[in-house]
Amino acid sequence: MAPSDETVVIEVLRPATELADLEALVAEANWNQSAADWRTFLDLGTVYAVRAADRGPAAAADGGAAGGRIIATAATLPYGGRFAWISMVLVAVAFRRRGLASRLMRRCIDDLKTAALVPILDATPAGRAVYSRLGFADSWTYRRLETRERAPSFAPLRPDGTTVRPIADADWPRLCAYDAAAFGAERPLLLARLKQRLPGAALVAERGGRLVGFLLGRDGRTAAQFGPLIAEDDAAACALLAGGLGAVSGPLYVDLADAKPQVGDWVAASGFAVQRPFTRMVLGSPTRFDDGRRTFAVAGPELG
């Protein structure tokens, strides 16, 4: 049973929350997030939820929540005291078109405004129309590229002295500083989690002993994902992607900025096809916080 309009309660979930209901929402929507992603939101951000009516004594007996199963969520992830992502807006199919997503979005926006954080989100075409009505303005665009069966060999790279190697502990301080300058805020805790999620994609690029880019990634429910990819130029970005493709097998996503057409052509030659577009949107202003020159691929629409 769904809560009525008068009884909708938005709950802030604790880090120790049981993840089964959250994972079920992702699976029903056929999204890619895993339990590790939910833990990131619970530990580093805020997860809001709406529950169905009480499942009764049987639920309590088997450890279920007294308030019933989670039927809708939204999450926020703050960065550097400047801005925060809104994502993971999910509603179980049986409870859609009842205003739950709108209520959760308003709660996210209100709490971020109270914290003096600028709300940002990445929208699909359908979501873009909804978020525009809430005051979000277009900032820039990217596309999710997907491969299930890769080309047998990757498009050749122009030799330019770029070397790619796994991230070492000694690289970490300068990598985090490099990322903060490009992303617009510090996010070392998120980067550290990603570094452990897909080790084959945890790479740095150097040229003449100078850091010219890095790549991270993560495992997912349906595919691995590369990103963020931050680099000085197309050559460094392609070198990092080539290193990752050589180390990671299976289905793969990369969310690549539309402003990087040459890298897009290289990725397409490596067996990727467009899955869907996204628009990065900022509440009240199209101003972007990140460096468009060095931002090649994002960590994902849910992470920024």
N, C-alpha and C positions, 0 to 999 in steps of 0.2 A: 504494500500500500504506500502511495506517495504522501508526503506531508502536504497539508492544505496550505493555501496562500497565507493563512493566518498563523500557521504553526511552523513554517520553514525556519529552521535554526541552522546557522552557518557555524560550524565547529572548526577550531584550529587544531589540527592533528599534532600529536606529540611525536618526537623522533622515534619512540619505541612502538609506533603504531604497527599493527598487523598489516602486511602488505597485500594479502590475498585479494581483497576487494579492489584495491588500486590497480593491481595487475589485471584483474578481470575487466575493468573499464578500458584499459589500453588494448587488451586482446579483442574486445568487442568492436572497438573503433579501428582495429587493424593498424595501430600505430606501432612504432619501433622501440618505445622505451621499455626498459627492464627494471627489475627491482633495484638495481644499483642507481638508476636515475631517480627513482622515488626517494631513495635514501639521501641522495644529494639535495633534493628539495627539502626534505625533512630536517636535515642537519644544517644546511647553509641558508635556507630560506624559510618560507612559510607555505604550508599546504592547508587550504580551506576545503571543507567537505560538507555535504548535506547527506543525511542518512534517511533511509526508508523507515517506516513505522517499526516499532519493536518486534523483533522476531520471537519474543516470548521466552519462557523458562528454558526451552530446549536450547536456545542460542546461548544463554548464560551457562548452561551445563556443559556445553562443549567449547567454552571459551570465547564465544562470539560476543560482539559488542552489544550492550544492553539497548543501545539506540537503534539497532538494526544495521543492515549492510549499507555501505557507502554507495550512493547512486549518482553523485555529482561532485566534481572537484574543480579547483583552480589553484594555481601556485604562483608565488612571487619569489624572485631571486635577486637580492640587492648586490650592487657592485660599487665599492669604493666610496659610499656616501654620496654618490652623484645621481645614479639612476638605478632602475630595477626592471627586470623582465617580468612580464605576465605571461603565463603559459599553462599548459596542462588543463585547459578548460574542456572538461569531459562530462557528458551526461549519459547515463544508461539509456539505451534505445527506448525502453518502455516508459521512460519519464521525460522524454523530450517534449518541446513546445509547451512547457509549463512555466517558463520564466526563470528556471533555476540557473542557467548560464548567465543571464543578465544580472541576477542578484549577486552571483559570485563575482562577476566582473566589477560591479559597482563597489563591492566590499574591497576588492584588491585595489582599485583606484583610490578609494577613500583612505585606506590605510597607508598607501604610498605617499599620497599628498600630505597626510599628517606627519609622516616621517621626512618630509621635504625631499623626496626622491621623485625623479621624473619617470613616469611609466613609459615603457617601450614594449613592443611586441612584434612578432613576425606573423603576418597574416596570409592565408590562402586567398585566392580571388573571392570566394564566398564570404570569408571572414572579413575581408577588407571593407566590404560595403557596410557590414554591421559596425565595425570599429570606427569607420569614418563618422557615423552618426553619433558616436560617443565623444567625438572631438579629436581622434587620432589623425595625424597628417602623414602622408607618404614621405619617406626619407630616401630610400633606395631599394633596388630590387636584386633578387638572386633566384637561381633555379636549383632544384634538387636533381642531380644527375645520378643515375642508377645503372649498375651493371650486374647481370646475373651470369653471363658468359663472356669473359674478357677476350679481347683480341690476342692471338698467340704471341705477338710481340708489340712493344710499345713504340710509338712514333719516335724517331731519333731526336736527340737534343743537340743543340749547338754547343760545342765545347767552349766553355768560358771560364774555366778554372774553379767552378763551384764543386765543393766536396760535400757529401752527405754522410752522416754517421749517427749512431744512436746517441740519445741525450745522456750525458754523464752528470754526476752530482755537481761537479764543478761548474757546469753550464747553467745551473738553475737560477742563481741570482740575476745574471744578465739576461737570461731568457724571460724571466718574469718582468724585468724592467722593460725589455723590448716589447713584450706583449702589452703592458700597461700603456706605453706610449702610443701604440697602434689602436688598442681597443677603447681607450679613453678612461679607463679606471683599472685599479689593481684587482686581480682575481686569482691569486696564487693557490688558494685552497681548491678551487675548481680545477685548475690546471694540474695540480698534484694528483687529484683523483683520476683525471683523464690519462695521465702518464701511466697509471697502473692498469687501465682498462684494456688497452690495445698496444702492448709493448712493441710490436713490429712497426707501428706507425709513429712511435715516439722518437722523432728525428730532428736534428739541427742541420742547417746548411751554413757553410763557411766559405769565404773567399779571401784569400790572403790573410788568414787568421782572424778575420772579422765576421761576426754573426750577421748573416744576411737572410735568415728565415728559420722557421721551425714548423713542424707538423705534429699534431696529436690526433687521437681518435678514441673510439670506444666500441665495445661490443654492443649489440642490440638484440631485440627480440626476433627480428626477421632478417637483419643485415648488420654488418659492421658499418661504422661511419667514420670518415676522415673529417677532421676539423677540430679546432681552428687551424687554418693555414695562413700564416702571416709571413710575408716575404718582401724583399726589396724590389724584385722585378719578376718578369715572366720566367726567365731562365731558372732562377732560384726556386720558384714555385713548382715548375715542372720537374726539376731535379728531386725535390722532396716528394712529390707525388709518385715519381718513378720508383724511388726508394721504398715508399709505402706499398705500392702495388707489387713489388717484388717480394715483400715479406708477409703480406696478408692475403689469405685465400678466401673464397666464398663470396656471396653477394655483398655488395658494397654501395654506400651512398656517399656523395660529396655535395655540399650545398655551396655552389660557386657563384660569386658575384657576376652579374650581367656585364659589369664594366670591364671584365677580363676576357674579351673574346678570343684572344690568341691561345690562352690557356684552355678555354672552352673547346677550341678546335683540337687541341692536343688530347684532351680528355676524351672527346668524341672518337678520335682515332684509336684510342686505347680500349674502346668497346662500351663506352657509356652512352646512355640516351636520356633525354629529358623526361622526368617523371611529372613534376609540377612546379609552378612558379610561386614565389613568396614576395611579399612587400614588407620591408621594415618600416614600422610606423611609430611615431613619437607623439605623445599626448600634447596637443596644443601647438606644436611647432614641427616643421620638417627638419630642423637642425639635427645633424648627425654628430655623435660624440667620437666616432672612430675615424681613423685615417683611411680614406678610401684608396689611396695609392698602395698601401701595404696590406689591406684586407682582401684576401683572395677567397677564402672559404670560411664560413662561420662554424661555430661549434654545433649548431643546430637551432631550429626555430624555438625550441624550448629553453635553450641556454644562452643564446646570444652570440 
